[in-house]
Amino acid sequence: MTQNILNKLLLPLVLVHAFLPAQAARLVYFGTSQSEGIYTAEFDSEKGSLAPIRLAVEIASPGFLATHPNKQNLYSTTAGFEKPNTGAVAAFRIHEDGSLSLLNKQPTLGRSACHLSIDTTGKTLIAANYSSGSVSAFPIRIDGTLAPAFSTHQHIGSALDPKRQKEPHPHSAFIHPNNRHVYVPDLGIDKVMIYELDPTRAKLTPSGFADVPGGSPGPRHMKLSSDGKFAYVLNELSLSIASYSVNLKNGDLEYIDTQSVFTNGIAPKGMSCAEIRIHPSEQWIYASIRDLNGQGRDALSTFQRATDGSIKLIANTPAAVYFPRNFNIDPSGKWLIVGGQRSSTLAIFSINQDSGALTLKSAEIPFNGQPTCVEFLQ
């Protein structure tokens, strides 16, 4: 083949590559409370900058968000159909400009839906109902709409804290990477409830539980390593992270240890934890600490994660917002966006790719309402 012929064959490929859309800009969505609905903005992962935030869709109380694997649909918790405290989940179509259109809603058959997740096949959505102490699973239809709940399970029990643990309070639901088990941290009973998952029918089958030790730890959220071998449970009340190894055959969790989110190991009064995230490199884990008394102690904790799954706290960084209920790491792993629920502001941190250290880049970014969830469209 002559060089001229080769150049003619390669030229179209070069032109196509030259005009591919830049990957630096990606959409980020914000769940909210006390505002008009779900908001969105473009985030530049090269510069770490956020474009003006705009309303994506009007809907009541879209507190927590999850993206479908097809990147064409977004789902949120929302207010129920009947009584004020009843829960519901909503399905949306994502448009090219980032706006959303409501497809449908379904009741969660519980109260105060606070978290949701979607299985890897995109066929099942699972929601945790905090106030009613239950978890529900919904089939996702081919068109992205939600069918009525197929499985609903009520938790039972209590724990030591007289204010927060009189009854079950499932705070989240996470699906194992192998898509065979679901883990539901229950703040009210100090357990992680385990379910077998049949995603083809959105069927949950109880499969035991794991205790979360420590005297009223209050398990809230958790994350699993990408290989599914380790789980990390963030405890809201004891301000700590409990580590577990995962039995890949039956889904059981085996407790390893618990680490404080404070560098001195002491949890001051009037503080609680909210969110936990694993860096895309899986070298670091981050957790948010909320100051319930508004004394400026809000922070982000950075843990170093070893190849054997163990973690070690290396830093506490001021969060630059008031009440960091939620934060997220952009898919490039370079930036972290945290939302201040009570300050109605956002802050952006750069992430050192060698040490995991956080450095504040932008603070006091105004937000219309109270940001409660940060969800990147990856």
HELIX and SHEET records of a PDB file:
HELIX    1   1 GLN A    3  ALA A   18  1                                  16    
SHEET    1   A 4 SER A  49  LEU A  50  0                                        
SHEET    2   A 4 GLY A  37  ASP A  44 -1                                        
SHEET    3   A 4 ALA A  25  SER A  33 -1                                        
SHEET    4   A 4 GLN A 370  PHE A 376 -1                                        
SHEET    1   B 3 SER A  49  LEU A  50  0                                        
SHEET    2   B 3 GLY A  37  ASP A  44 -1                                        
SHEET    3   B 3 ARG A  54  GLU A  58 -1                                        
SHEET    1   C 4 LEU A  65  THR A  67  0                                        
SHEET    2   C 4 ASN A  73  ALA A  79 -1                                        
SHEET    3   C 4 THR A  86  ILE A  94 -1                                        
SHEET    4   C 4 LEU A 100  ARG A 111 -1                                        
SHEET    1   D 4 ALA A 113  ILE A 118  0                                        
SHEET    2   D 4 THR A 124  ASN A 129 -1                                        
SHEET    3   D 4 SER A 134  PRO A 139 -1                                        
SHEET    4   D 4 SER A 151  GLN A 154 -1                                        
SHEET    1   E 4 PHE A 174  ILE A 175  0                                        
SHEET    2   E 4 HIS A 181  ASP A 186 -1                                        
SHEET    3   E 4 LYS A 191  ASP A 198 -1                                        
SHEET    4   E 4 LYS A 203  ASP A 211 -1                                        
SHEET    1   F 4 PRO A 219  LEU A 224  0                                        
SHEET    2   F 4 PHE A 230  ASN A 235 -1                                        
SHEET    3   F 4 SER A 240  VAL A 246 -1                                        
SHEET    4   F 4 LEU A 253  SER A 260 -1                                        
SHEET    1   G 4 MET A 271  ILE A 278  0                                        
SHEET    2   G 4 TRP A 284  ASP A 291 -1                                        
SHEET    3   G 4 ALA A 299  ARG A 305 -1                                        
SHEET    4   G 4 ILE A 311  PRO A 318 -1                                        
SHEET    1   H 4 PRO A 324  ILE A 329  0                                        
SHEET    2   H 4 TRP A 335  GLY A 340 -1                                        
SHEET    3   H 4 THR A 345  ILE A 351 -1                                        
SHEET    4   H 4 LEU A 358  PRO A 366 -1                                        
END                                                                             
